[in-house]
Structures are given as structure tokens and as C-alpha cells.
Amino acid sequence: MTATTTDNVGAPILVIGGGISGLSAAVEASEAGHEVYLVERNAYLGGRVVQLNKYFPKLCPPTCGVEIHLKRLRTTPRVHLLTQTEVVGVAGGPGKFEVELEKTPRGVNANCTNCGECVEACPKERPNDFNYGMDETKAIYLPYGAAFPARHAIDFDHCDRDSCGKCRDVCKVDAIDFGGKVETETITVSSLIVATGWKPYDANKLEELGYGKFKNVITNVEMERLAAVDGPTGGKILRPSDHQAPKVVAFVHCAGSRDELHLAHCSAVCCLASFKQANYVLQASEDATVRHFYIDRRAPGRLEDFLQELENNERATFVKGRVAKITEGADGAVILHAEDTLSGQKVEFTADLAVLAVGLDPEAKDAGFPSGWLTDEQGFMVGNSSSAAPGVFATGCAKRPAEVSACVKDATGAVLKAHQIARRG
Ligand SMILES: Cc1cc2nc3c(=O)[nH]c(=O)nc-3n(C[C@H](O)[C@H](O)[C@H](O)COP(=O)(O)OP(=O)(O)OC[C@H]3O[C@@H](n4cnc5c(N)ncnc54)[C@H](O)[C@@H]3O)c2cc1C
């Protein structure tokens, strides 16, 4: 038997983005023997998934899936985790990329024991981006309860540093560092995996749907945080206008999606997310009802069961028709105007709360990546089998909108392609 070469098997791979896709890619690559650089823009790992209340289809908390990956990450010595870091330059090619990284200071070093006394002492506040700005944290904050790394961070845009110094005064382990500066570092890797994921489409651009104008029009990502126990309302779904539990909730599917003026693509997961959120509402109160305004009810493969269960619930109703506009009624009510395309009738429906199912807008298009890296018309990167550029492989929602289980499988595929480059050297 001829011995196979193992040259370059462990060559370094860079993973950009530490959401569920990047996290999966990093642990798979490291367990296959590679040295991995995992670069994440946020102060924590997990991406958008850790901001969800529950996962469909099993409706378990997102920490279940993420925690398994984090456990693997903790026990592999080969992953260099770089949070609050972004790629600012790429040179070279497959087998030898020189990648320039820029790291923003965290302001809190590894001594941090997470005691939280700094938070008590801090006098300044900042909008809580983890809760999509629906509440505030202190300028020194833990991103969320189960954050990894489990360490506080300082938002220097809202911190008075030395002229305040209250957090440093109370810190018993000398963890506070106001002096950190933005640092750059160049690393050499054999291939790159891009897992930069998505952001919610900006609902402010959907003027006719009243977001930002009427308090009781919210987005689907905000709904996830309202329903979450660690969210701004402690897990109670309350109307922003009066903090009362809504009895009638309208879900506006395809808010800006499949629309040439906004996002031309279908985001694949929004219908299921709306069905899931309908369950949040129905389970919160026996008197509550939900109405879905949809173009198509998309629930692929085994996820069809999830839709059928909701269809069988008599407190859930469905209207096939795109919502043309939302206006405001008395006492903060919202009025949805649509055409029921099955009956041909114009419909006006009054609800206590409207939830806009905004789609997935790819982060990669705004990341400042080299112009030669291929994206489609929507800004999603071209993926695995045909690479975005030689030695550059996109995965997860950087490539196309998808649910978590599909992203995890896709990330494993991207690692195989990156591994092939590493072997070739
Ligand atoms: C309302 C809603 C509900 C959903 N509910 C479910 C559900 O119940 N079940 C399910 O399976 N799926 C659900 N999804 C889909 C799920 O959110 C995605 O499958 C998942 O987020 C994809 O993970 P990802 O890692 O590809 O992207 P992301 O979660 O977006 O992670 C990308 C990571 O990359 C980082 N990043 C971005 N740009 C850069 C950069 N330039 N440099 C460094 N880092 C960067 C980000 O900070 C982030 O950490 C839902 C989606 C929506 C909109």
C-alpha cells in the first residue's frame, strides 16, 4: 500500500464570522487537524442565533445547539479566537494568503470573573444592540447572560474612560483597561471560509408599513427578543405603546422580500419564523389570536409538519395577499390593508400588534472584501463547489438564506473544500 502524504494537512484556515456557520466550520476544521483563526466582529460568538428565543422546528432554546459547538471549541487547542476583529486586507492566493486583521480593544482583560460589580458602578448607558436597541445596557456590559467569551466589554463610544474610572475602582481583579488601542496583525493562512451571515432588512425603508412611525409595528427579530426571557420585557410579549399583552397579532410575511424595490429574493426562513412566533403568542395567552398575511406559505421538507400544526389551530387564520399599507387606529391599534387574492376582496384588519417578517440581507456585501470575490445580484457570496475566489469558500447565510441545520451541514462542506487547498499547499 502506498503511504499517503500528510504534508500541509494542518495548514491554517481563516474563518470569518463566528455565528453558527463559522463556529461549526472552526470546530470541524480544528478537529480535522487544522490550525484555525476564527475572526468575529462582535464581542461574543453565536451570531444571530443566540438572539433567537427558540429554534424551529423543535422549539428548543438556541443555547442547546450553540453550547455543543462551544464545548468542542473549548477543548480544541488549535482555534485562535479573535473577537471584535475584522479583516481589512487580503493578499496572496490559495495555499498562502496574507490577511490583515484589525482588532478593536475590549477594555476588559482575561482576569474578568464576570462578577458584574463594574456594571453596578458604571453611570453611563448605551443602546443594547443585542436586543435590537429596545433597551439599554451600561457602557460596560456583558453582551448576554451565556455570552462566550464570558467576559464583559466596554463600549468606548459611551464611556468616559479615566475621567470616570468607576468600573476600574470597583474591579477587584484588575480587569479594566482604558488604554487599549486598535491593533492590526497580519496572519498567513492556506484558505478562507467566509461565514459573515446576515442582518435584518432595514424596515425603515418600508415606509408604507409604518415601522418607526407606529409603535406597535415591530420586526420579526424584535419579536424574538420580546419573547426571550433575557429580553427587554423579561419574556413577556408586550405592545411597545402601552406595555399590555396584545390579543390580536398580525404577521406580515415577505415584508420587503420578493420585491424588486427591496430584497428580490425569498429569505427561506421567514415564513417558518412567523409560524414559530405565532406559537409564542398563542402559548402566552389562551385569548390571543393571530392572522398571517402571506404570498406563499413556505415550509420545505419536514418543516411542513410545523405549518400544519399551526393550520390546525383555530386561533390562527391566514389571508393570501401582500399587505399594501399599515395605518394607525384608536389606542395604538394598527390597521392592515391588503387584498385577499383568493376572494379578490380588499381587506382591512385591525390588530393590537403587527410583526413585519423582514428578510435576510447578506452582511458580505458591506464587509469591504476584495472586489474580485464573487457575489450574486443580492450580495450573497458564491459558495462551495464554485468558490467565491480561488481558495475562498462561503458558507451558511453568507451564501444563501437558510435555517440553522442546513448552515451547520454546509459549513462542514466548506471545511472539506478548504482542507483540499491546505493539502495541495
Ligand atoms: C426572525 C428569524 C427567526 C429565525 N428563527 C430560526 C429558527 O427558529 N430556526 C432556525 O433553524 N433558523 C432560524 N432563523 C435563521 C437563522 O438565524 C440562520 O440560519 C442563522 O443565523 C445563520 O447563521 P450564520 O452563522 O450563517 O449567520 P449569522 O447568524 O448572521 O452569523 C454571522 C456572524 O458573522 C459575524 N460577522 C458579520 N460580518 C463580519 C465581518 N465582516 N467580520 C467578522 N465577523 C462578521 C456576525 O457578527 C455574526 O456573528 C431565523 C431567522 C430569522 C430572521
The ligand as an ORCA input file, in Angstrom:
! r2SCAN-3c Opt
* xyz 0 1
  C     -36.748     36.102     12.694
  C     -35.882     34.923     12.413
  C     -36.045     33.770     13.155
  C     -35.285     32.638     12.861
  N     -35.540     31.504     13.564
  C     -34.885     30.371     13.227
  C     -35.206     29.146     13.873
  O     -36.065     29.108     14.747
  N     -34.565     28.019     13.483
  C     -33.603     28.032     12.504
  O     -33.061     26.969     12.176
  N     -33.254     29.207     11.887
  C     -33.876     30.353     12.227
  N     -33.530     31.537     11.600
  C     -32.375     31.530     10.680
  C     -31.041     31.631     11.450
  O     -30.997     32.902     12.096
  C     -29.866     31.468     10.486
  O     -29.918     30.149      9.966
  C     -28.506     31.640     11.185
  O     -28.408     32.903     11.813
  C     -27.376     31.508     10.173
  O     -26.145     31.549     10.852
  P     -24.826     32.161     10.165
  O     -23.717     31.806     11.060
  O     -24.749     31.736      8.747
  O     -25.065     33.743     10.165
  P     -25.176     34.760     11.415
  O     -26.027     34.199     12.483
  O     -25.584     36.054     10.799
  O     -23.697     34.873     11.956
  C     -22.714     35.592     11.233
  C     -21.610     36.045     12.173
  O     -20.596     36.723     11.421
  C     -20.247     37.945     12.075
  N     -19.793     38.888     11.050
  C     -20.538     39.525     10.108
  N     -19.751     40.270      9.325
  C     -18.487     40.132      9.799
  C     -17.218     40.656      9.401
  N     -17.105     41.473      8.357
  N     -16.119     40.290     10.100
  C     -16.212     39.444     11.171
  N     -17.395     38.917     11.581
  C     -18.510     39.245     10.903
  C     -21.522     38.389     12.766
  O     -21.231     39.277     13.846
  C     -22.098     37.041     13.231
  O     -21.575     36.670     14.480
  C     -34.290     32.678     11.846
  C     -34.105     33.867     11.116
  C     -34.911     34.963     11.372
  C     -34.781     36.180     10.535
*
